[in-house]
Amino acid sequence: MASPKQTWRVPIPVFPLHLLTEPFGLRPDRPAHDHWMAQNLTQDIWGVGPVNARKLGALGCESAADVRDLDPRAVRKAMTVVGERLLRQLRGEACLDLEEVAATRKGCAVNRSFSDRVEDHATMEQAVAANATRLGEKLRREGFGTDHVTVFFRTSEHDRTRLQRSVSTVVTLPESSNDTLVLVKAALHGVRKTWRDGFCYSKAGVVTTDLLPLHASQRAIPGLGQLDRERGPR
């Protein structure tokens, strides 16, 4: 007979094979099955690691039977939809119709610290354009778009003998996009709005929040992704 840890690997509905009164899991011996689940600790359930075992313990669960009898809403709150699916499997329910909702990305950022300080406008534009290009690549890969970008750059607080400055600006787009051309144009506009000579900048980046699902636009500027590494500061 399989060990308890292995028994939970049987197909849905989750019934230990040695307690079935008919083949193929059609009619489980319910009293024996209930007793079997009461004898198995939460950490013996396949898919329940130490962290989730502690969460279930906080809900008063010591055995698989305790988990089975919980309110699905409480389990979902503690362990997301994965926990609710586990509970329903313990009840012998097929869970293919339960939607697994992945965490939605709320923002995206691409930034870079410079090994050499940036003091001229053109070099900063190159660095920010490369950041915006990589931002577009990330958004298209995950199917998101944005209707604004925040551009920032700053000096280093460790350069105590130099003038200090930290600045950012939000550039609004006409519509949500993940198009490289649109993002680069907006980022460069942000640099022009906020640039001031006389400072040695140590870091720059492009940030966006409140992302929206969007069909990816594949248009990109050939070679622009290498601009920062080839021509930017090192």
C-alpha positions in Angstrom: 0.0 0.0 0.0 1.3 3.5 -0.8 2.3 5.8 1.9 -0.1 8.6 2.9 2.1 11.1 1.1 1.9 9.1 -2.1 -1.8 8.3 -1.8 -2.7 11.9 -2.4 -1.2 11.7 -5.8 -4.1 9.6 -7.2 -6.4 11.2 -9.8 -9.4 13.4 -8.9 -11.6 12.5 -7.1 -9.1 12.0 -4.3 -9.9 8.6 -2.8 -7.3 6.1 -1.5 -7.4 3.1 -3.7 -7.5 0.5 -0.9 -10.8 1.9 0.4 -12.7 1.6 -2.9 -15.5 -1.0 -2.9 -15.7 -1.0 -6.8 -12.9 -0.6 -9.4 -11.9 2.8 -10.9 -13.0 4.8 -7.8 -16.7 4.7 -8.5 -18.0 4.0 -5.0 -15.7 4.8 -2.1 -16.3 3.2 1.3 -17.3 6.5 3.0 -16.8 5.6 6.7 -13.4 4.0 6.0 -12.4 6.9 3.8 -13.4 9.5 6.5 -11.4 7.6 9.1 -8.4 7.4 6.7 -8.5 11.2 6.1 -8.8 11.9 9.9 -5.6 10.0 10.4 -3.5 12.0 7.9 -2.0 15.3 9.1 -2.3 18.4 6.9 1.4 18.3 6.1 0.9 14.8 4.7 -1.4 16.2 1.9 0.4 16.3 -1.4 1.0 20.0 -2.3 0.9 21.3 1.2 4.3 22.6 2.3 5.4 24.0 5.7 4.0 27.5 5.0 0.6 26.3 3.9 0.5 23.8 6.8 1.0 26.7 9.2 -1.8 28.6 7.5 -4.1 25.6 7.8 -3.1 25.2 11.4 -4.1 28.8 12.1 -7.6 27.9 10.7 -7.8 25.0 13.3 -6.8 22.2 11.0 -4.8 19.2 12.1 -5.9 16.6 9.6 -7.0 16.2 6.0 -10.5 15.8 7.3 -10.3 19.2 9.0 -9.3 20.8 5.7 -12.1 19.1 3.9 -14.7 20.5 6.2 -13.5 24.1 6.1 -15.4 27.0 4.5 -14.0 27.3 0.9 -13.9 31.1 1.3 -11.6 30.9 4.3 -9.2 28.6 2.5 -9.2 30.7 -0.7 -8.4 33.8 1.4 -5.5 32.1 3.1 -4.2 30.0 0.2 -5.7 31.6 -2.9 -7.6 29.6 -5.5 -5.0 26.8 -5.2 -6.1 26.1 -1.6 -9.8 26.1 -2.6 -9.1 23.6 -5.3 -7.2 21.4 -2.8 -10.2 21.5 -0.4 -12.7 20.6 -3.2 -10.4 17.7 -4.3 -10.5 16.4 -0.7 -14.3 16.5 -1.1 -14.1 14.4 -4.2 -15.0 17.2 -6.6 -13.5 17.6 -10.0 -11.8 21.1 -10.1 -11.1 21.6 -13.8 -13.8 24.3 -13.9 -12.2 26.3 -11.1 -10.3 29.3 -12.6 -6.8 29.7 -11.5 -6.3 33.5 -11.4 -2.6 34.5 -11.6 -1.6 37.6 -9.7 -2.0 40.6 -12.0 1.1 42.7 -12.5 0.3 46.3 -11.4 3.4 48.0 -12.6 6.7 47.6 -14.4 10.1 49.4 -14.1 13.4 49.4 -15.9 16.2 51.3 -14.4 20.0 51.4 -14.5 22.8 52.7 -12.3 25.7 54.2 -14.2 29.3 53.2 -13.3 30.4 56.5 -14.8 28.4 59.6 -14.0 26.2 61.1 -16.8 26.7 64.8 -17.3 25.4 65.4 -20.8 21.9 65.4 -22.2 22.6 63.2 -25.2 24.0 60.3 -23.1 21.0 60.5 -20.7 18.6 60.3 -23.7 20.4 57.2 -24.9 20.2 55.5 -21.6 16.5 56.4 -21.0 15.6 55.3 -24.6 17.2 51.9 -24.0 15.2 51.6 -20.7 12.0 52.4 -22.5 12.7 49.8 -25.2 13.2 47.1 -22.6 10.0 48.3 -20.8 8.1 47.8 -24.1 9.6 44.3 -24.4 8.4 43.4 -20.9 4.9 44.7 -21.5 4.4 43.0 -24.8 5.7 39.7 -23.4 3.0 39.8 -20.7 0.3 41.3 -22.8 0.0 44.6 -21.0 -0.1 48.2 -22.0 0.1 51.6 -20.3 -1.2 55.1 -20.8 1.7 56.9 -19.0 5.3 56.5 -18.2 7.3 58.1 -15.4 10.9 59.1 -16.2 13.4 59.7 -13.4 17.0 60.3 -12.9 19.1 61.3 -9.9 22.5 62.0 -8.6 24.1 59.8 -6.0 23.8 60.6 -2.3 27.3 59.3 -1.9 28.8 62.1 -4.1 28.8 64.5 -1.1 31.1 67.0 -2.8 28.8 67.4 -5.8 25.4 69.1 -6.3 22.5 66.8 -5.6 19.3 66.4 -7.6 16.5 63.9 -7.9 13.8 64.5 -10.4 10.9 62.6 -12.1 8.1 63.4 -14.4 5.0 61.7 -15.7 4.3 61.7 -19.4 0.7 60.8 -20.4 0.1 58.9 -23.7 -2.9 59.5 -26.0 -4.0 55.9 -25.4 -2.7 52.7 -23.8 0.2 51.2 -25.6 3.2 48.9 -25.4 4.7 50.1 -28.7 8.4 50.7 -28.5 8.2 53.9 -30.6 5.5 55.4 -28.4 7.3 54.6 -25.2 10.6 55.8 -26.4 9.1 59.1 -27.6 7.4 59.6 -24.3 10.5 58.8 -22.3 12.6 61.3 -24.3 10.0 63.9 -23.8 10.3 63.3 -20.1 14.1 63.8 -20.3 13.7 67.1 -22.2 11.2 68.4 -19.6 13.4 67.7 -16.6 17.0 67.9 -17.8 19.3 70.4 -16.2 23.0 70.8 -16.8 25.6 70.9 -14.1 24.8 67.6 -12.3 26.5 64.2 -12.4 23.6 61.7 -12.6 24.1 58.2 -11.3 20.9 56.4 -12.1 17.9 56.7 -14.5 14.8 54.7 -15.2 11.4 54.4 -16.7 8.4 53.3 -14.6 4.8 52.6 -15.3 1.8 51.6 -13.1 -1.9 50.7 -13.5 -1.2 48.3 -16.4 -4.0 47.2 -18.6 -4.3 44.0 -20.7 -3.5 44.8 -24.3 -2.8 42.9 -27.5 0.9 43.2 -28.0 2.3 45.5 -30.6 5.4 44.0 -32.1 6.8 47.1 -33.7 10.2 47.9 -32.4 13.2 50.0 -33.3 15.9 47.7 -34.7 19.1 47.8 -32.6 17.7 50.2 -30.1 17.8 47.6 -27.4 21.6 47.6 -27.7 22.0 51.4 -27.6 22.5 51.7 -23.9 25.2 49.0 -23.8 27.0 50.1 -26.9 27.0 53.9 -26.6 25.9 54.6 -23.1 28.1 55.2 -20.1 30.0 52.3 -18.5 
